[in-house]
Each structure stands twice: as structure tokens, then as C-alpha cells.
Amino acid sequence: MLDRRIFLMGSSGLTLAQTPSKKILLGLIGSGGEGRGLLQRFKREPDVQVGGVCDVYEPNLEAGLSAAGGGATAYRNYKALLDNKDIGTVIIATPEHWHHRMLLDALVAGQDVYIEKPLCHTLDEGLEMVRAAKGSRSIVQVGMQRRSSSLFLEGRELRRAGKLGVVRMVRTFWLNNDLQPVNRQFQGPIDWVQWQGPAPLTAKDPRLFFDWRN
């Protein structure tokens, strides 16, 4: 279809291509540092307008609205943002324990989606998300900028040229642990139950919120 939007992620960054007659009303779900950074990159496109910002942590919500540049509606529940049928594209930049559910709900709502890496927590979640995306009319892009780095491009070419011989096993790893204590405290209200969502319910703890990757 000529009026569909296409998202492209390359080594030079995120670009957005569309037919010039179409305005894209964008919604941001998760307006922490990563979400706000993505928002600024989407806003470089002249046909993109930010229609909504959603976050359960009030300081992030306020910062996201400021980054949106005015005119965006504040949401404290992502389903309310998805219910806005004027919003045709959403960015999901939450911690990944929410990715599975939010993507499925966005597809049901008919939005195109840019979702941050990593896609999900389990293989079963990922398979369900892929099936749902293929069965929808939506465009889904996962942020995987690292695939465009020169290191991985060189590895791909070595493999294609047959210089590695017969590959029988591939081992991958990523070292991203930080044992330093997190001393940050909440600077405003947070809907702790909603932030945890499908994760096991635990006591309110700023270490989990600000350092969830570790």
C-alpha cells in the first residue's frame, strides 16, 4: 500500500520514510532517557507530530511532554494512549518485561510500532510477537542498531565469503553487569504496581526502577 509507513534503522541512525501527503501522529510509551532520545530523532521528520506521551513515573512523564514540544496529551496508562485512534504509530521504550504485552496490544489497536531492544524476555514471547506482527497490517521495527556496526558487517562478509569454513557452533555473550550501588531516589510519584506489570510483585525499590537492566 502506498500510504504505509516504513521504518529504517541503519548505522547513521533512524530515518522514517512515508508518502508526503500523510501526517504521522506519534505516541511515546516510556519517556525515560531512551524514549526521549528516540522522540527527538523522530521529530526531525517534518511530517511527524507527537500526539501523546505515556509514563507511570511523573518526572519522566513531565520530561517527555517537554521533549514533545507542546500539543501532546499526557497518559498514565498505555492502553489509554492506544485507544486514541488518531495516533497511528507508537514508540515502545519501556523496560523489556513490558514489551511482549504492549506490542500485542498495539497491534490489536492497529498502530505501527517501533519497539526498543531487546524484543522480549523469552523465546515463546518472541515467537508470539512475530506471529502477531505477521498476522497484522502493522509495520513493526525492532531497534537493533548494533547490527549495522562495522564489526558485525565484517563478520557477515567473512561468513558469506566462506573464509570461516564450516561453522558448527556459535557462542555469544554480553557483559553488562554493574555492582556499584544505586543511590538515586524517586523524585516524584510513581505507579509502582503498573510499572511492574507482568513481573513478580515486589516492594517499591528505586534500585529496580533506575537500574532494571542489572
Summary of the structure (lengths in Angstrom):
residues: 214
radius of gyration: 18.7
end to end distance: 42.2
largest distance: 56.8
contacts: 569
relative contact order: 0.14
helix: 36%
strand: 18%
